[in-house]
Amino acid sequence: MRRSYKIALAAVSCALAVIAVVAQAYVSAASIAINVIAALAISLPLTQKSVGGAVFSYVASGVICFLIVNVKALPFILFYAPYSIIQYALDFVFYKKVRLPKWCKIAMITVFKLGFFSAAFYGCLTLMKIVIADIDLFGVDWTLPLFMLVGLACFCVYDPLYRLVFVNMGRIVTKYVGGDRRSRTSVGGDDVKSEAKIEKVEGDVFDGFGENGGRKDADGENDDKDEASAPENVDGKEKEKRV
């Protein structure tokens, strides 16, 4: 059941990513926002700690998108989709499991992320054959170094925002469509109520209902006990009066 759930989640992830990437090819004004949505779709299996499902979704959606929209799928293939997997591996696996000083891990993660973004950004510009030197926007000559600086600044904002959205998305997915309800935990490390606790709560609730549909609470039980013992108290008082 757990394996079939992961496969189904990866299939849904792939389908959503393909729809988003094809849409951004025809809506250029919102291409960045739609690519982010496609990256979040790739991250769906990661909310259940299924790296294999995310990799499968990435490869399948990347091939399908490239066959449909060609070079317009390159930003998704080279940066958005793989970075969603890389960020999970660095922030939620490497950072938590590797025993190194905190500052050292943060430095290594930061250098790797900036290096990956620079390589992916340059690759996109080169493969999509954008003539950077001829672009004149707002009176500024956008050369490659200037493009890289602006891109790195935007990336420094994108990284924490994407992490925040991913953590909250993980909590929502785990809460409503979590595959293993007995031991599920959200991406951020917050424990979710287990099935055993839910069964206990249900037992506490339904134990208060009798066979006839009437509810017996603690006060009702005490009243029953008082009523059962009431005749004995009356008989005792009559005996005392007779004496």
N, C-alpha and C positions, 0 to 999 in steps of 0.2 A: 504493500500500500504506500509506503514511504517513497519507494523508487518510482512508482507510477505517478505519484503526485509531483515529483520533481520533473519528470518528463513532460507532464501536462503544463506545468508552470513555464518550462523552457519553451514549449511550443507557443503558448500565449505571448510570451516575451518576444519571440521571433516575429510573430504576426504583427504585433503592435509596432515594433521597430521598423518593419518593412513599410507599413502604412505611413508612419511619420516621415521616413526618409523620402519616399516617393512624393509625399505632400510638399516637403520643403523644396523639392526640385522645381515645383510649379508656383510656389509662393516665396519668391526671393526676399521679400520685405521682412518676413518672419523666419528666415531659414535658420538663424542661430537658436531661437526659442524652440523651434520644432526639432532641431537636432538634439537639444537638451532633453526634450521629451523622449526621443528615441533612445538616448543614453539611459534614461531612467527605466525604460522598458527592458533594456538589457540587464539592468540591475535587479529586476524582479526575482530571479533565482537566488541572487546574493542575499536577499532579505531572509531566506531560509538556509543560508550558508551552503548553497550549492554552487561551487565554483565551476564544476563541470557543466552544469546546466547553463550558466552564463556564457561560458566559452562556446558551447554548442550553439546557443542563440546568436552569439556574435558572428561566428563563422557562417552559419546558414543565412542570416539576414544580410551580411556583407556581400555574399555571392549573389543572392537574389537582387539586392538593390543595385549592384554594379551592372548586372545584366539588364536592368530596367532603365536606369537613369545615367549610367556610365560615370563620367568624371564628377558629376554633381553629388555622387555618393562618397567621394573621397574624404571630405571632412569627417563624416561619420565613421568611415572605415579606419582612417589613420589616427583620429584623435578621440572623438566623443565616446565611441563604443569601447575601445581598448582602455581608455583612461578610467572608465567606470569600474572595470575589473582591477586595474592597477591600483586605484585608490583604495578599494576594499582590501586588496592584498597587503598594502602598506599600512593603512590606518587601523585595520581591524584584525589583522593576522600578525604581521611583522612587529608592529608596535606593542602588541599585548604578549606575544610569546617569546620574543627574543630578549635575552637577559643582557642588556647593555645599559649604561647610564642614560637617563631620560634625554639629556641634551644631545647626546651622541645619536640616539635614534631619530630625534627631530631633525637634526642636521642632515643625516643620511637621507631621510625621506624627502626633505625639502630639495636637496641637490638633485635627487633622482627625478622628482616631479618636474622641476624646472628644465632639466635636461631633456626629459621626454617631450614636454610641451614644445621646446625649441625645435627639436628634430621633427616632430609631427607638423608643426606650423610651417617650417621651411619646406617639408616634403609636399604639403598641400599647395603652397604657392608655386613650387617648381612643377609639379605634375599637372596642375591645372593651367599652367602656362600664362600666369598673370604678369603683365609687364609692369612691374612696380615702379620703375624709374619714370614712367610716363604719366603716372597718376598725380593729378594736381587737385587736392581737395581742401577747401577753405583757405586757399592761398598758400598751402604748404606742399612742398615737393616730397611725396611719400616714398622715400628710399627704403631699401631692405632693413638697415639698422633701425630706422624710426618705426617701421612696421613691427619689428621684433620687440622694441621697448614698449610700445603701446599694447602689443599682444601679451607680453609678460605681466604688465600692470593689470590688464583685464583678467588674466589667469589667476592672479593672486586674490582677486575678488571672487572668481568663479569657484575656486577650490573649496573654501569653507562653506559657501552657500550650497554647493552641490552636496557636500557632506551632511549639512543640516537637513536638507530635503530628503536625502536618502535614509537617514536615521528615522525620521518621522514616517516615511513611507514604509519602512520595515516594521514599525510598530503597528501601523494600520493593517498591513498584509498579514502579520502574525495574529492579530486580534480577530480578524474576520474570516480569513481563508487559510490560516495556519495549518500545515500538513500534519505535524505531530503534536497533538494537543496535550499529550501526557508530559512532555519535557520541553516544550517550546520556550524560547527566550527571544527577546527582540534584539535588533542589531546593536543597539546602544548598550546592551548588557543588562537592561532592566528585566527582571523576571516577570513573566506573565503567569496568571493563575493556572495552576495545573488542573488536569482533569480530576485528580483525586480530591482536590479542594472543592471543585464544582460539585462532585458527587456528594461530598460531605454537606455542603450547603443545601443541596436539594433534599438530602435525607433529613436535615434539621427542619426544613420547611414542611415536608410532607409527613413527617412523624406526628405533627400536630393535628392531623386530620383522622377522624375515626371512621369506622366502617359505614356509618349512617350518613356521612357527609358533614357532620357537625364538627367544629373545631374544638379541640381540647387544649387549652393553654395551661400555663402553670396555675393561674387563678382558678380555672375550672377544676383542675385536679384537687386543689385544696378545698374547694367548695364541696366536691364529692366526698372527700374524706370527712369534712365537718358534718355533712348530712348523714353519712354512715354511722358516725359516732354519736349523733344527736340523741337517738333513743336510749342509748346506754347512759348518757348523762342525765336524762329525765328520770330513768329508773333509779339511778343512784340518789337523786335528790328526794324522790318519794320515800326511799328507804330511810334516809336521814330524818325526814319529817316524822315517820312512824316511830323511830327510836326516841 
